[in-house]
Amino acid sequence: MKKIVVIEPYYGGSHKAFLDALCRQLPCRFELHTLPARKWKWRMRMAAPFFAARCQAGVLDLSGAIGIFCSSFLDVATFKGLLSDKYKHLPVYTYFHENQFAYPVQVKDERDFHFALTNFTTALASDRLAFNSQYNLESFLDGCRSLLAKAPDTASPGWEEFIRDKSKILYPGLDFQLIDAAAPLRDNNKEPVILWNHRWEHDKDPEFFFSTLFNLKRQGLPFKLIIAGQAFTRQPEIFDRARKILAGRLQHFGYASSRKSYITLLKQANLVVSTARHEFYGISILEAVRAGCLPLLPQRLSYPELFPKQFLYEDKDFAVRLREVLERRQFAIDGVRLTDRFDWARLRDDYCRWFRL
């Protein structure tokens, strides 16, 4: 069986879930070399010399490998420059889960574009690139164009065609078996249940979401609420306010204790909502739709790639659209049909071709 060495400086969250699934799904022997998912700026700066040194010491064994697979947290240009000549022939396959151009900043400070430039040189130095959505690729190239236009006396003609020609869109595959096996628990004759299943961080714009719900509550509109997703030690203050103001509407508030518990929450909801300002893909939404939730999503970011226009809204219309959906109470959808193209069974062959297995 062919061997691919995986270098992942940020092995946690969606990066970990993706790699673990990849190892299960593809007919290949993946040898993982990872670092815990913390201190992301240090990872982008120091992972390349760290792993290159491990290659030199023989701790990271590249012998017999057909290639090296990494995420954009590895500075590929630096890594290849430090790699022994013995292994410089190995192709490097880089997967962009995100890019540092389109990542929103919480405070209005000047963005540190050195991390974005690391993404740029990583793209140039990699042999093959995959992006988890067309939006990710296009926002990356837009960011590169904007930044390089400011660069004094260092134009790089042909860079965009060079990067685009070796790039492919590979959606992260999802395994829906547990969701499909779970029985639906929603009751369409009772108050509709809204699901919000995102990270508890500013880039998902919980302030916009909850302020809309506060208004709907004041207007007397009936609804229940499930607030799931990963919470952190420091989280936006709006969550404490929402817990108090919407106390009588809450069916669940907090991180699900297990995968089974999380799926149970998905199966209780009628409607899944996103107000995100940042989304390169949308795993949580796809899982909720597979479980039978009607989606209501911004008409921007990655969402127009994932779902038909009927499920999308313009930001200025969010409150009106949400109220209409809740009042109409027509939540039935074919979640399997809407999400089937993102199943690993459908995507496995695309990955095999990309890796040349």
Secondary structure, 3 states (H helix, E strand, C coil): CCEEEEEEEEECHHHHHHHHHHHHHCCCEEEEEEEECCCHHHHHHHHHHHHHHHHHCCCCCCCCEEEEEEECCCCHHHHHHHCCHHHCCCCEEEEECCCCCCCCCCCCCCCCHHHHHHHHHHHHHCCEEEECCHHHHHHHHHHHHHHHCCCCCCCCCCHHHHHHHCEEECCCCECCHHHHHCCCCCCCCCCCEEEEECCCCHHHCHHHHHHHHHHHHHCCCCCEEEEECCCCCCCCCHHHHHHHHCHHHEEEECCCCCHHHHHHHHHHCCEEECCCCCCCCCHHHHHHHHCCCEEEEECCCCHHHHCCHHHEECHHHHHHHHHHHHHHCCCCCCHHHHHHHHEHHHHHHHHHHHHCC
